[in-house]
Amino acid sequence: MTAALIALLQVTVLTAVQADTALKEPPVLEPQVKSGELPPMKERLPENPLVVDFDSSGKTIGQYCCSLEMLMGKAKDIRMMTVYGYARLIGFTDKYELKPDILEGFEVEEGRIFTLKIRKGHKWSDGHPFTSEDFRYYWEDVANNEELSRSGLPQVLLSNGKPPVFEVIDEYTVRYTWEDPNPAFPLGLAYPLATYIYKPAHFMKQYHVNYNDRAELEKQAEDGGFRNWGAMHTALGRQYRPENPDMPTLQPWHNTTEGPSKRVVFKRNPFYHRVDPNGQQLPYIDEVVLLHGSTDIVPAKTGAGESDLQARYLRFDNFTFLKEGEEKQGYRVLPWRAGIASQISIYPNLNFKDPVWRDLFQNREFRRAISIGINRAELNEQLYFGLAKVGGDTVLEQSPLYNENLAHNWTQHDPELANKMLDDLGLSERNDQGTRLLPDGRPMEIIIESAGESTEQTDALELIRYHWEQIGIRSFSRSLQRDIHRRRFLTGETMMTISKGLNIGLATPDLNPEELAPVSPAQPNWPVWGQYTQTGGKAGEPPSLPSAKRLLELYELWRDSTNFAERESIWSEMLEIYSEEVFSIGTTREVIQPVVVNSKLQNVPQEGIWAWSPSSFFGVYRPETFWFAE
């Protein structure tokens, strides 16, 4: 194992905080502690809790208090509490480094042997010990049970299609050993939508046929409205979408509300494993309340002061309106930045069924020409008042992989050069309206499809339509439902897609570079090639472009990599190829994301990056350290 890998992934044992009876209990828990219903804080914490670093992030020591309210637009948004809470076996810091979190530590040998060390004394939210039994239960009784896992093991538990050997070393140690390296494994544990390789065995066994009479379980499932015992086990044991209030958790807050409900209350987990530098158990905030309504009215309700912490369902064009209400409604609007690679990107479908257009889309000179035909500065001024940045669909400056040249590769507005490049491709003939003609005589008219969820994209398309008219190309927009849209580009019916850019804005070498290679049918620029990769050649078609083939080769090399230096080199080459080939056409980046914060709420960073991965939106900023100043 290299020194670089050791530095990143080596087991880290944090200095234990000696919590004692002098530590102040959260007032809301005092009655339960006095009655004996709950043990005192010292006994609730692991022997070696995780001490949250306050110094590097400028946080202040807080106080226990209160309820925090947030607005959500859909019932399934309950999952955002798991994203924001961001308690993971291994997690990213706000510097995007992988560190043990729920785990006390982990060791990696040869990139394929992972030994996980559990914190002694760590407990589930119901007070039951968290041990290796919870990992064994998941592995033997869930992951390898055909009735519960019909599609097989999760991808992060496979390396070159092969599963690991799982071992329980002792009560606090488990090991996974693959034949080949598996750098995706720790990432799968750290992502916002994590792969949960553990379950509360003591709770889940009551719903499993290995521990109960099958007929009785099936009757229980039927009475509960479930298809069978397996469906009941799955529904009642969800960790990412914590709808079952009886389900124990390791997150900072646990759900206490039986759904469906417009008001879902999450109360503090009295056995949470993180503490502040003074040894006080986190979280500071007693409860978080999710108020469900309609996505459309979230900005208005936020502006009326009905949310203590809000960014979800807010957009840049809400910023001015929200700022106007700051003083009257008692909140601050923080100008965070969006963490995606490009706020708006256009994806030519390289698998479009029309052979003439397909040949053009697969020609990088055509993709480059239409890219420099876009006036990004005008997009920035018209849509974002010049407050965003122009650039391609690649990593942001905050990423250690950032390359200034790639960020601006083929993004200059140069209609003269674009026209020449198109002429050189043999597209010099035009009709009476000045529209270029395809080799078969048809006018060059491009239909750009969207999922119909953003007026921002609609406005951008109006500007791009004018820009492309200057280079002899007509464009039209079509809005579709998301499911229909995805089916269309997979079947080759979609010419181009407008959508958000890649989720690689904050990429590090240890993140999976899968978005840069054709690996999924959900990728709008090469869905058929991605389908071929995902299905192992059972469907779709293999990539035909040498550059796309190379990206796929590099992706496979990343999956076999054993050290940080290898992954860094692979990422750099993939970013260069993707940028040079202009496989997606980025436009603007680092758009302001309004974050509305109650004026009394402390420890929320003034500046932050709003991104799904790797930061889990608020997650890496440790919401359990947020507190109210009375």
C-alpha positions as CSV (number, residue, x, y, z in Angstrom):
1,M,0.0,0.0,0.0
2,T,1.4,3.4,-1.0
3,A,2.1,6.2,1.4
4,A,-0.6,8.3,-0.4
5,L,-3.2,5.7,0.1
6,I,-2.2,5.2,3.7
7,A,-2.5,9.0,4.3
8,L,-6.0,9.0,2.9
9,L,-7.5,5.7,4.0
10,Q,-5.4,4.5,7.0
11,V,-7.3,3.7,10.2
12,T,-7.8,6.9,12.2
13,V,-8.4,6.7,15.9
14,L,-9.6,10.0,17.2
15,T,-8.7,11.1,20.7
16,A,-11.4,10.1,23.1
17,V,-13.3,12.8,24.9
18,Q,-13.7,11.8,28.5
19,A,-17.3,12.6,28.9
20,D,-18.3,12.4,32.6
21,T,-21.2,13.2,34.8
22,A,-20.2,16.9,34.9
23,L,-21.2,17.3,31.3
24,K,-24.5,19.0,30.8
25,E,-27.4,16.8,29.6
26,P,-29.6,18.2,26.8
27,P,-32.5,19.6,28.9
28,V,-35.1,17.7,26.8
29,L,-33.5,14.4,27.9
30,E,-33.0,15.3,31.6
31,P,-36.4,13.9,32.7
32,Q,-35.7,10.5,31.0
33,V,-32.2,10.4,32.6
34,K,-33.5,11.2,36.0
35,S,-36.3,8.5,35.7
36,G,-33.8,5.9,34.6
37,E,-35.4,5.6,31.2
38,L,-32.2,6.8,29.6
39,P,-28.6,6.3,30.9
40,P,-26.5,9.4,31.5
41,M,-24.5,10.9,28.6
42,K,-21.3,9.2,29.6
43,E,-23.0,5.8,29.1
44,R,-24.8,6.8,26.0
45,L,-21.7,7.7,24.1
46,P,-19.2,5.3,22.5
47,E,-16.0,4.8,24.4
48,N,-14.3,6.8,21.7
49,P,-16.8,9.2,20.1
50,L,-16.0,11.3,17.1
51,V,-14.9,14.7,18.0
52,V,-16.1,17.2,15.4
53,D,-13.4,19.7,14.4
54,F,-14.6,23.2,15.2
55,D,-11.3,25.1,14.7
56,S,-10.8,24.6,10.9
57,S,-14.4,25.4,10.1
58,G,-14.7,28.4,12.4
59,K,-17.6,26.9,14.3
60,T,-18.5,28.1,17.8
61,I,-19.6,26.0,20.8
62,G,-23.3,25.9,20.9
63,Q,-26.2,25.3,23.3
64,Y,-29.0,22.7,23.4
65,C,-32.3,24.1,22.3
66,C,-35.3,24.2,20.2
67,S,-36.9,23.0,17.0
68,L,-35.7,23.7,13.5
69,E,-38.3,23.7,10.7
70,M,-37.7,23.1,7.0
71,L,-40.0,23.1,4.0
72,M,-40.2,20.1,1.7
73,G,-42.3,19.7,-1.4
74,K,-42.9,15.9,-1.6
75,A,-43.5,13.1,0.9
76,K,-40.4,11.3,-0.3
77,D,-38.3,14.3,0.7
78,I,-38.1,12.6,4.1
79,R,-35.0,11.1,2.7
80,M,-33.3,14.5,2.9
81,M,-32.9,14.1,6.6
82,T,-30.6,11.1,5.9
83,V,-28.7,13.2,3.3
84,Y,-28.4,16.3,5.5
85,G,-27.7,14.4,8.7
86,Y,-24.9,12.6,6.8
87,A,-23.9,10.0,9.4
88,R,-21.9,7.4,7.3
89,L,-19.6,4.6,8.1
90,I,-17.0,6.6,6.1
91,G,-17.7,10.1,5.1
92,F,-16.4,13.2,3.4
93,T,-15.1,16.2,5.3
94,D,-15.8,19.7,4.1
95,K,-12.3,19.4,2.4
96,Y,-13.7,16.4,0.5
97,E,-11.4,13.9,2.3
98,L,-12.6,10.5,3.2
99,K,-12.5,9.9,7.0
100,P,-14.0,7.4,9.4
101,D,-17.3,8.6,10.9
102,I,-19.6,5.9,12.4
103,L,-16.6,3.6,12.2
104,E,-13.7,4.2,14.5
105,G,-11.4,3.4,11.7
106,F,-10.7,1.3,8.6
107,E,-7.7,-0.3,7.0
108,V,-7.1,-1.0,3.3
109,E,-4.6,-3.6,2.0
110,E,-3.7,-3.9,-1.7
111,G,-6.8,-1.9,-2.5
112,R,-8.9,-5.1,-2.1
113,I,-8.9,-6.0,1.6
114,F,-11.0,-3.7,3.8
115,T,-11.1,-4.1,7.6
116,L,-13.7,-2.0,9.4
117,K,-13.5,-1.2,13.0
118,I,-16.7,-0.3,15.0
119,R,-16.6,2.1,17.9
120,K,-17.0,0.2,21.2
121,G,-20.1,1.2,23.1
122,H,-21.8,2.7,20.0
123,K,-25.5,2.2,20.2
124,W,-28.5,2.5,17.9
125,S,-31.1,5.2,18.7
126,D,-33.1,2.7,20.8
127,G,-30.0,2.0,23.0
128,H,-29.2,-1.4,21.5
129,P,-25.5,-2.0,20.8
130,F,-24.2,-1.5,17.3
131,T,-21.9,-4.4,16.6
132,S,-20.6,-6.8,13.9
133,E,-23.8,-8.7,14.2
134,D,-25.5,-5.9,12.3
135,F,-23.1,-6.4,9.4
136,R,-23.5,-10.2,9.5
137,Y,-27.2,-9.9,9.4
138,Y,-27.1,-7.7,6.3
139,W,-24.6,-9.9,4.5
140,E,-26.1,-13.3,5.3
141,D,-29.8,-12.6,5.8
142,V,-30.4,-9.7,3.4
143,A,-27.8,-9.2,0.7
144,N,-27.5,-12.9,0.0
145,N,-31.1,-13.7,0.4
146,E,-32.8,-14.2,-3.0
147,E,-36.2,-13.2,-1.6
148,L,-34.9,-9.9,-0.4
149,S,-32.2,-9.1,-3.0
150,R,-33.5,-10.4,-6.3
151,S,-31.1,-8.4,-8.4
152,G,-28.1,-9.6,-6.4
153,L,-25.5,-7.6,-4.5
154,P,-25.1,-3.8,-4.8
155,Q,-22.5,-2.8,-7.3
156,V,-20.1,-1.5,-4.7
157,L,-19.9,-5.0,-3.2
158,L,-18.7,-6.4,-6.6
159,S,-15.3,-6.1,-8.1
160,N,-15.1,-7.3,-11.7
161,G,-18.5,-8.9,-11.1
162,K,-17.2,-10.9,-8.1
163,P,-18.4,-10.6,-4.5
164,P,-16.1,-10.4,-1.5
165,V,-15.4,-12.9,1.2
166,F,-17.0,-11.5,4.3
167,E,-15.6,-12.2,7.8
168,V,-16.6,-11.3,11.3
169,I,-13.3,-10.9,13.1
170,D,-14.8,-10.0,16.5
171,E,-17.7,-8.1,18.0
172,Y,-16.3,-4.8,16.7
173,T,-14.4,-5.8,13.5
174,V,-15.5,-7.0,10.1
175,R,-13.5,-7.6,6.9
176,Y,-14.3,-7.7,3.2
177,T,-11.8,-9.3,0.9
178,W,-12.1,-9.1,-2.9
179,E,-9.9,-10.9,-5.5
180,D,-9.3,-7.6,-7.3
181,P,-9.1,-4.0,-6.1
182,N,-12.4,-2.2,-5.3
183,P,-11.9,1.6,-4.9
184,A,-15.6,2.1,-5.3
185,F,-16.3,0.4,-2.0
186,P,-15.5,3.2,0.4
187,L,-17.3,5.7,-1.9
188,G,-20.4,3.6,-1.8
189,L,-20.4,4.0,2.0
190,A,-19.8,7.7,1.8
191,Y,-22.2,8.9,-0.9
192,P,-25.4,10.8,-0.1
193,L,-27.3,7.7,-1.3
194,A,-25.1,5.3,0.6
195,T,-25.0,1.5,0.3
196,Y,-26.0,0.4,3.8
197,I,-24.0,-2.8,4.5
198,Y,-25.5,-3.1,8.0
199,K,-29.0,-3.2,9.5
200,P,-30.2,-3.2,13.1
201,A,-30.3,-7.0,13.4
202,H,-32.1,-6.9,16.8
203,F,-35.0,-5.0,15.2
204,M,-35.1,-6.6,11.7
205,K,-35.1,-10.2,12.8
206,Q,-38.7,-9.9,13.9
207,Y,-39.6,-9.6,10.2
208,H,-37.4,-12.3,8.7
209,V,-38.3,-15.9,7.9
210,N,-34.9,-17.1,9.2
211,Y,-36.0,-16.2,12.7
212,N,-39.8,-16.6,12.6
213,D,-42.5,-19.0,11.3
214,R,-43.0,-18.2,7.6
215,A,-46.8,-18.6,7.7
216,E,-47.1,-16.2,10.6
217,L,-44.9,-13.7,8.9
218,E,-46.9,-13.9,5.7
219,K,-50.1,-13.4,7.6
220,Q,-48.6,-10.4,9.3
221,A,-47.5,-9.0,6.0
222,E,-51.0,-9.5,4.5
223,D,-52.6,-7.8,7.5
224,G,-50.2,-4.9,7.1
225,G,-51.0,-4.4,3.4
226,F,-47.7,-5.8,2.1
227,R,-47.3,-8.2,-0.8
228,N,-45.3,-10.7,1.2
229,W,-42.9,-11.0,4.1
230,G,-40.0,-9.7,1.9
231,A,-41.9,-6.6,1.0
232,M,-42.7,-6.0,4.6
233,H,-39.1,-6.5,5.6
234,T,-37.9,-4.0,3.0
235,A,-40.5,-1.3,3.7
236,L,-40.1,-1.4,7.5
237,G,-36.3,-1.5,7.3
238,R,-35.5,1.4,5.0
239,Q,-32.6,3.5,6.2
240,Y,-32.2,6.0,3.4
241,R,-35.9,6.9,3.4
242,P,-36.7,6.6,7.2
243,E,-40.5,6.3,7.0
244,N,-40.9,3.8,9.8
245,P,-40.7,5.6,13.2
246,D,-39.9,2.3,15.0
247,M,-36.8,1.7,12.9
248,P,-33.6,2.5,14.9
249,T,-31.1,4.7,13.3
250,L,-27.5,6.0,13.7
251,Q,-28.4,9.4,12.3
252,P,-28.4,12.6,14.5
253,W,-32.2,12.7,14.5
254,H,-34.8,9.9,14.2
255,N,-38.2,10.0,12.8
256,T,-41.1,9.9,15.3
257,T,-44.1,10.4,12.9
258,E,-46.2,7.7,11.4
259,G,-46.9,8.7,7.8
260,P,-48.5,10.0,5.7
261,S,-48.3,13.4,7.4
262,K,-47.8,17.0,6.3
263,R,-45.7,17.5,9.5
264,V,-42.9,15.0,10.2
265,V,-40.9,15.3,13.4
266,F,-37.4,14.1,13.8
267,K,-36.1,14.1,17.4
268,R,-32.5,13.9,18.6
269,N,-30.9,10.5,18.7
270,P,-29.8,10.2,22.4
271,F,-27.1,7.7,21.5
272,Y,-25.5,9.8,18.7
273,H,-21.8,9.2,18.3
274,R,-20.4,12.7,17.7
275,V,-19.5,15.3,20.3
276,D,-18.2,18.9,20.2
277,P,-14.7,19.8,21.4
278,N,-16.0,20.2,25.0
279,G,-17.3,16.7,25.0
280,Q,-21.0,17.7,24.7
281,Q,-23.0,15.2,22.8
282,L,-24.4,16.4,19.5
283,P,-26.8,17.4,18.0
284,Y,-27.4,20.8,19.6
285,I,-30.9,21.1,18.1
286,D,-33.6,19.0,19.8
287,E,-35.8,18.3,16.8
288,V,-36.1,18.9,13.1
289,V,-39.6,19.3,11.7
290,L,-40.3,18.8,8.0
291,L,-43.3,20.6,6.7
292,H,-44.6,19.1,3.4
293,G,-46.5,21.1,0.9
294,S,-46.0,21.9,-2.8
295,T,-42.7,22.6,-4.4
296,D,-44.1,25.7,-6.1
297,I,-44.9,27.5,-2.9
298,V,-41.6,26.8,-1.1
299,P,-40.0,30.1,-2.2
300,A,-43.0,32.1,-1.1
301,K,-43.3,30.4,2.3
302,T,-39.6,30.8,2.8
303,G,-39.8,34.5,2.1
304,A,-42.6,34.7,4.7
305,G,-40.2,33.3,7.3
306,E,-41.7,29.8,7.6
307,S,-38.4,28.0,7.3
308,D,-35.4,28.1,9.6
309,L,-33.0,26.6,7.0
310,Q,-33.9,26.4,3.4
311,A,-32.2,25.8,0.1
312,R,-34.1,22.9,-1.5
313,Y,-36.6,24.2,-4.1
314,L,-35.0,27.7,-4.1
315,R,-33.4,29.0,-7.3
316,F,-31.2,31.9,-8.3
317,D,-34.2,33.8,-9.6
318,N,-35.7,33.8,-6.0
319,F,-32.6,35.5,-4.6
320,T,-33.8,39.2,-5.0
321,F,-37.3,38.4,-3.6
322,L,-35.8,36.6,-0.6
323,K,-33.3,39.3,0.1
324,E,-36.2,41.8,0.4
325,G,-37.7,39.9,3.3
326,E,-34.5,39.5,5.4
327,E,-35.0,42.2,8.0
328,K,-38.8,41.9,8.3
329,Q,-38.9,38.1,8.5
330,G,-35.7,37.6,10.6
331,Y,-33.6,35.6,8.3
332,R,-30.3,35.8,6.3
333,V,-29.9,34.9,2.6
334,L,-26.5,33.3,2.1
335,P,-25.0,33.3,-1.4
336,W,-23.7,29.7,-1.7
337,R,-22.6,28.4,-5.0
338,A,-24.0,25.5,-7.0
339,G,-21.6,22.6,-7.1
340,I,-22.5,20.9,-10.4
341,A,-20.1,21.2,-13.2
342,S,-22.4,23.4,-15.3
343,Q,-25.7,24.9,-14.4
344,I,-27.1,24.2,-17.9
345,S,-25.6,21.7,-20.4
346,I,-26.6,20.5,-23.8
347,Y,-26.0,16.8,-24.6
348,P,-26.0,15.8,-28.3
349,N,-27.2,12.2,-28.6
350,L,-24.4,10.3,-30.2
351,N,-26.8,7.4,-30.6
352,F,-29.5,9.3,-32.5
353,K,-31.3,7.0,-34.9
354,D,-31.0,9.3,-37.9
355,P,-27.7,8.2,-39.6
356,V,-26.9,11.6,-41.1
357,W,-27.4,13.5,-37.8
358,R,-25.7,10.7,-35.9
359,D,-22.5,11.0,-38.0
360,L,-22.5,14.8,-37.3
361,F,-23.1,14.4,-33.6
362,Q,-20.2,11.9,-33.5
363,N,-17.9,14.3,-35.2
364,R,-16.1,16.3,-32.6
365,E,-15.5,19.3,-35.0
366,F,-19.3,19.7,-35.2
367,R,-19.7,19.5,-31.4
368,R,-16.9,22.1,-31.0
369,A,-18.4,24.4,-33.6
370,I,-21.9,24.5,-32.0
371,S,-20.2,25.0,-28.6
372,I,-18.3,28.1,-29.6
373,G,-21.4,29.3,-31.4
374,I,-23.0,29.9,-28.0
375,N,-22.6,33.3,-26.4
376,R,-22.1,32.2,-22.7
377,A,-21.4,35.8,-21.5
378,E,-24.9,36.8,-22.7
379,L,-26.4,33.7,-21.0
380,N,-24.6,34.8,-17.8
381,E,-25.9,38.4,-18.0
382,Q,-29.4,37.6,-19.0
383,L,-30.0,34.6,-16.6
384,Y,-27.7,35.4,-13.7
385,F,-27.0,39.2,-13.9
386,G,-23.3,38.3,-14.6
387,L,-22.9,36.8,-11.2
388,A,-22.1,33.2,-12.4
389,K,-19.0,32.1,-14.3
390,V,-18.8,30.8,-17.9
391,G,-17.2,27.5,-18.7
392,G,-17.4,24.0,-19.9
393,D,-18.9,20.9,-18.3
394,T,-15.9,20.0,-16.1
395,V,-14.7,20.3,-12.5
396,L,-14.9,23.5,-10.6
397,E,-12.0,25.5,-9.1
398,Q,-12.7,24.0,-5.7
399,S,-11.7,20.6,-7.1
400,P,-8.1,19.4,-6.7
401,L,-8.4,18.2,-10.3
402,Y,-9.2,21.7,-11.7
403,N,-7.5,22.6,-14.9
404,E,-8.0,26.2,-16.1
405,N,-7.5,25.3,-19.7
406,L,-10.1,22.6,-19.7
407,A,-12.5,24.8,-17.9
408,H,-12.6,27.1,-20.9
409,N,-11.9,24.6,-23.7
410,W,-14.1,25.4,-26.7
411,T,-16.2,27.8,-24.7
412,Q,-15.2,31.1,-26.3
413,H,-17.9,32.8,-28.4
414,D,-16.4,32.8,-31.9
415,P,-19.2,32.6,-34.5
416,E,-16.7,33.3,-37.3
417,L,-14.6,30.3,-36.4
418,A,-17.8,28.2,-35.9
419,N,-19.0,29.1,-39.4
420,K,-15.7,28.2,-40.9
421,M,-15.6,24.8,-39.1
422,L,-19.1,24.0,-40.3
423,D,-18.2,25.0,-43.8
424,D,-15.1,22.7,-43.6
425,L,-17.4,19.8,-42.7
426,G,-19.1,20.2,-46.0
427,L,-22.1,22.0,-44.6
428,S,-21.7,25.2,-46.5
429,E,-24.9,25.0,-48.6
430,R,-27.8,27.1,-47.2
431,N,-31.5,27.5,-48.1
432,D,-33.3,30.8,-48.7
433,Q,-33.7,31.5,-44.9
434,G,-29.9,31.1,-44.4
435,T,-30.2,27.7,-42.7
436,R,-27.5,25.3,-43.5
437,L,-28.4,22.1,-45.4
438,L,-27.5,18.5,-44.4
439,P,-25.6,16.4,-47.0
440,D,-29.0,14.9,-48.0
441,G,-30.5,18.4,-48.6
442,R,-32.6,18.7,-45.4
443,P,-32.3,21.9,-43.4
444,M,-30.3,21.8,-40.2
445,E,-33.0,21.9,-37.6
446,I,-32.3,20.6,-34.2
447,I,-34.9,19.7,-31.6
448,I,-33.6,20.0,-28.0
449,E,-35.7,18.2,-25.4
450,S,-36.0,18.7,-21.7
451,A,-37.7,17.2,-18.8
452,G,-39.8,20.3,-18.5
453,E,-38.8,21.2,-14.9
454,S,-37.0,24.4,-15.3
455,T,-38.0,27.8,-16.8
456,E,-34.3,28.6,-16.5
457,Q,-33.5,26.0,-19.2
458,T,-36.4,27.4,-21.4
459,D,-35.0,30.9,-21.2
460,A,-31.5,29.6,-22.0
461,L,-32.8,27.8,-25.1
462,E,-34.4,31.0,-26.4
463,L,-31.0,32.7,-26.3
464,I,-29.2,29.7,-27.8
465,R,-31.7,29.5,-30.6
466,Y,-30.6,33.1,-31.6
467,H,-26.9,32.2,-31.2
468,W,-27.1,29.2,-33.5
469,E,-29.1,31.1,-36.1
470,Q,-25.9,33.2,-36.5
471,I,-24.1,30.0,-37.6
472,G,-26.9,28.7,-39.8
473,I,-28.6,26.2,-37.5
474,R,-32.2,26.4,-36.4
475,S,-33.2,25.0,-33.1
476,F,-36.5,24.2,-31.4
477,S,-37.4,23.1,-27.9
478,R,-39.7,20.3,-26.7
479,S,-40.7,19.7,-23.1
480,L,-41.5,16.1,-22.0
481,Q,-42.2,14.2,-18.8
482,R,-38.9,12.8,-17.4
483,D,-39.8,9.1,-17.8
484,I,-40.9,9.7,-21.4
485,H,-37.8,11.8,-22.1
486,R,-35.5,9.1,-20.9
487,R,-37.2,6.4,-23.0
488,R,-36.9,8.6,-26.1
489,F,-33.1,9.2,-25.9
490,L,-32.5,5.5,-25.2
491,T,-34.5,4.5,-28.3
492,G,-32.6,7.1,-30.3
493,E,-35.6,9.5,-30.8
494,T,-34.0,12.4,-29.0
495,M,-31.5,14.6,-30.9
496,M,-30.3,16.7,-28.0
497,T,-31.1,17.1,-24.4
498,I,-30.8,20.2,-22.2
499,S,-30.3,19.5,-18.5
500,K,-28.0,20.2,-15.6
501,G,-24.3,19.5,-16.0
502,L,-22.3,16.6,-14.6
503,N,-22.2,16.0,-10.9
504,I,-18.4,16.0,-10.9
505,G,-17.9,19.7,-10.0
506,L,-16.2,18.9,-6.7
507,A,-14.5,15.7,-7.9
508,T,-11.4,14.3,-6.2
509,P,-9.3,11.4,-7.5
510,D,-11.1,9.0,-5.1
511,L,-14.6,9.8,-6.6
512,N,-15.9,7.4,-9.2
513,P,-15.4,9.0,-12.7
514,E,-18.4,7.0,-14.1
515,E,-20.1,10.2,-15.5
516,L,-17.2,10.7,-17.9
517,A,-17.6,7.3,-19.6
518,P,-20.5,5.5,-21.3
519,V,-21.6,3.3,-18.4
520,S,-25.4,3.9,-18.1
521,P,-28.5,4.1,-20.3
522,A,-29.5,7.1,-18.3
523,Q,-26.7,9.2,-19.8
524,P,-28.3,11.4,-22.5
525,N,-25.2,11.8,-24.7
526,W,-24.5,8.0,-25.3
527,P,-27.4,6.0,-23.8
528,V,-27.1,3.0,-26.1
529,W,-23.3,2.6,-25.4
530,G,-24.0,3.0,-21.7
531,Q,-26.7,0.3,-21.9
532,Y,-24.2,-2.0,-23.5
533,T,-21.7,-1.5,-20.6
534,Q,-24.3,-1.8,-17.9
535,T,-25.8,-5.0,-19.3
536,G,-22.4,-6.6,-20.0
537,G,-23.2,-6.6,-23.8
538,K,-26.7,-8.1,-23.4
539,A,-28.3,-4.9,-24.8
540,G,-27.3,-1.8,-26.6
541,E,-24.2,-1.4,-28.7
542,P,-20.5,-1.0,-27.9
543,P,-18.9,2.4,-28.3
544,S,-17.7,3.1,-31.8
545,L,-15.7,6.3,-31.2
546,P,-12.0,5.7,-30.2
547,S,-12.3,8.5,-27.6
548,A,-15.3,7.0,-26.0
549,K,-13.6,3.6,-25.9
550,R,-10.6,5.1,-24.2
551,L,-12.9,6.7,-21.6
552,L,-14.4,3.3,-20.9
553,E,-10.9,1.8,-20.6
554,L,-9.8,4.5,-18.2
555,Y,-13.0,3.9,-16.1
556,E,-12.1,0.2,-15.8
557,L,-8.6,1.1,-14.9
558,W,-9.9,3.4,-12.1
559,R,-12.0,0.5,-10.8
560,D,-8.8,-1.7,-10.7
561,S,-6.6,1.1,-9.2
562,T,-4.8,0.5,-5.9
563,N,-3.5,4.0,-5.1
564,F,-4.3,7.7,-5.1
565,A,-1.6,8.6,-7.7
566,E,-3.1,6.1,-10.2
567,R,-6.6,7.5,-9.7
568,E,-5.4,11.1,-10.1
569,S,-3.7,10.3,-13.4
570,I,-6.8,8.5,-14.7
571,W,-9.1,11.3,-13.7
572,S,-6.8,13.9,-15.4
573,E,-6.8,12.0,-18.7
574,M,-10.5,11.4,-18.6
575,L,-11.2,15.1,-18.0
576,E,-9.0,16.1,-20.8
577,I,-10.6,13.7,-23.3
578,Y,-14.1,14.7,-22.3
579,S,-13.3,18.4,-22.6
580,E,-11.5,18.1,-25.9
581,E,-14.2,16.0,-27.4
582,V,-17.0,18.3,-26.0
583,F,-19.2,15.3,-25.2
584,S,-21.5,17.7,-23.3
585,I,-21.7,21.4,-23.9
586,G,-21.5,23.3,-20.6
587,T,-22.4,27.0,-20.4
588,T,-22.4,28.6,-17.0
589,R,-21.2,27.4,-13.6
590,E,-21.0,28.4,-9.9
591,V,-24.5,30.0,-10.0
592,I,-25.6,31.5,-6.8
593,Q,-27.7,29.1,-4.7
594,P,-29.7,31.1,-2.1
595,V,-29.6,29.5,1.4
596,V,-32.1,31.1,3.8
597,V,-31.1,30.8,7.5
598,N,-33.0,32.0,10.6
599,S,-31.0,35.0,12.0
600,K,-30.6,33.2,15.3
601,L,-29.2,30.0,13.7
602,Q,-25.5,29.7,14.2
603,N,-22.6,27.7,12.6
604,V,-24.1,27.7,9.1
605,P,-21.2,28.7,6.8
606,Q,-21.5,32.1,5.2
607,E,-20.1,30.6,2.0
608,G,-20.6,27.0,0.9
609,I,-21.1,24.7,-2.0
610,W,-24.6,23.3,-2.6
611,A,-24.1,19.9,-4.2
612,W,-25.4,16.4,-4.1
613,S,-22.0,14.7,-4.2
614,P,-19.7,14.6,-2.5
615,S,-21.0,17.2,0.0
616,S,-24.6,15.9,0.6
617,F,-25.8,19.5,0.4
618,F,-25.6,20.6,4.1
619,G,-24.2,17.2,5.2
620,V,-20.4,17.9,5.2
621,Y,-21.0,21.2,7.1
622,R,-22.3,19.1,10.1
623,P,-25.9,20.3,10.7
624,E,-25.7,18.6,14.1
625,T,-23.4,21.5,15.1
626,F,-26.0,24.2,14.1
627,W,-27.6,25.9,17.1
628,F,-30.0,28.7,18.0
629,A,-28.8,31.8,19.9
630,E,-31.6,32.8,22.1
